[in-house]
Amino acid sequence: PMIDFSDVFITPALAKAMLETDAKAREADPTRTQRHLKERAVQALIAEINEGTFQTTHQSIAVTPSGWIVDGQHRMHAIARSSVEGARIVVALYRDERDAHARKCVLDTGAKRDRGDSLAMSGKLPPEHAKTIVACARMIHGLRSGTRAPLSTHGMDSLLEQYLDAIEA
C-alpha cells in the first residue's frame, strides 16, 4: 500500500514536535502548503478534547516521511494546545513524498458538512429543520455566554437537550 494507517495516542508534546517538523518541511519546499489556520475551528476542537468529547473517526492526520502534515493541521494544533494527556487519532503515513504531493489536490474538495448536517445524519435533528435549529442554538449560546466563542459538539448537544422543545415550537 502507498499509505500506512495507525491508531496513535498523540500527546500535546508529540503534536508540537510534529508541527515543528511540518514547518521545517514546508520551509524546505514552498510547494508544500497548508490552508490558512482557522482559529475558531482550532478552539472548538480544543474544547472537545479538553471536555473529553473528541471522538476518533476515520479522519486521519496525513503525514509524509519528511514530516509534512498533508491533512489534519487543525486537529494537530488543537491537540498541541489542549490541557489533557492527549488524544487518540488515526495517522496516515504516506510512503512517498511525491505521491502525497500529487494527492493533496483532491483533499477537502468535497461538500463540507456543517453541524446541522451532522446532527441530522445522526438522527438528533429533523433534516428539514436542522440548520435553523443549529442557528437558534448558536444564538442562545451567544446570548448566554456574551461571546461569539465556538460551541463544541458536546456544548451543542447540551444546549439542544435543554432547549430543543422551545426551539422547535
Solvent accessible surface area in square Angstrom, and as a share of the most:
residue,aa,sasa,rsa
1,P,126,0.80
2,M,106,0.47
3,I,38,0.19
4,D,49,0.26
5,F,131,0.55
6,S,59,0.38
7,D,89,0.46
8,V,45,0.26
9,F,85,0.35
10,I,0,0.00
11,T,50,0.29
12,P,25,0.16
13,A,75,0.58
14,L,72,0.36
15,A,0,0.00
16,K,104,0.44
17,A,50,0.39
18,M,37,0.16
19,L,26,0.13
20,E,110,0.50
21,T,58,0.34
22,D,4,0.02
23,A,48,0.37
24,K,143,0.60
25,A,8,0.06
26,R,79,0.29
27,E,148,0.66
28,A,89,0.69
29,D,41,0.21
30,P,110,0.69
31,T,86,0.50
32,R,38,0.14
33,T,78,0.45
34,Q,38,0.17
35,R,128,0.47
36,H,153,0.68
37,L,48,0.24
38,K,97,0.41
39,E,81,0.36
40,R,131,0.48
41,A,40,0.31
42,V,0,0.00
43,Q,73,0.32
44,A,17,0.13
45,L,35,0.18
46,I,20,0.10
47,A,31,0.24
48,E,20,0.09
49,I,8,0.04
50,N,60,0.31
51,E,88,0.40
52,G,65,0.63
53,T,35,0.20
54,F,40,0.17
55,Q,139,0.62
56,T,63,0.37
57,T,68,0.40
58,H,146,0.65
59,Q,90,0.40
60,S,17,0.11
61,I,0,0.00
62,A,8,0.06
63,V,14,0.08
64,T,2,0.01
65,P,79,0.50
66,S,47,0.30
67,G,12,0.11
68,W,1,0.00
69,I,0,0.00
70,V,1,0.00
71,D,27,0.14
72,G,7,0.07
73,Q,16,0.07
74,H,22,0.10
75,R,36,0.13
76,M,0,0.00
77,H,45,0.20
78,A,0,0.00
79,I,0,0.00
80,A,6,0.05
81,R,102,0.37
82,S,12,0.08
83,S,96,0.62
84,V,53,0.31
85,E,143,0.64
86,G,12,0.12
87,A,8,0.06
88,R,113,0.41
89,I,3,0.02
90,V,30,0.17
91,V,19,0.11
92,A,4,0.03
93,L,76,0.38
94,Y,11,0.04
95,R,136,0.50
96,D,50,0.26
97,E,38,0.17
98,R,187,0.68
99,D,23,0.12
100,A,0,0.00
101,H,71,0.32
102,A,67,0.52
103,R,92,0.34
104,K,49,0.21
105,C,98,0.59
106,V,99,0.57
107,L,49,0.24
108,D,88,0.45
109,T,97,0.56
110,G,65,0.62
111,A,108,0.84
112,K,179,0.76
113,R,149,0.54
114,D,59,0.31
115,R,44,0.16
116,G,1,0.01
117,D,43,0.22
118,S,52,0.34
119,L,7,0.04
120,A,20,0.15
121,M,131,0.58
122,S,69,0.45
123,G,63,0.61
124,K,108,0.46
125,L,6,0.03
126,P,42,0.26
127,P,99,0.62
128,E,129,0.58
129,H,97,0.43
130,A,2,0.02
131,K,116,0.49
132,T,88,0.51
133,I,6,0.03
134,V,4,0.02
135,A,59,0.46
136,C,39,0.23
137,A,0,0.00
138,R,114,0.41
139,M,119,0.53
140,I,35,0.18
141,H,38,0.17
142,G,22,0.21
143,L,140,0.70
144,R,142,0.52
145,S,54,0.35
146,G,66,0.64
147,T,68,0.40
148,R,198,0.72
149,A,49,0.38
150,P,37,0.23
151,L,19,0.09
152,S,5,0.03
153,T,49,0.29
154,H,85,0.38
155,G,17,0.17
156,M,0,0.00
157,D,39,0.20
158,S,50,0.32
159,L,9,0.04
160,L,10,0.05
161,E,157,0.71
162,Q,115,0.51
163,Y,62,0.23
164,L,42,0.21
165,D,125,0.65
166,A,73,0.57
167,I,31,0.16
168,E,92,0.41
169,A,119,0.92
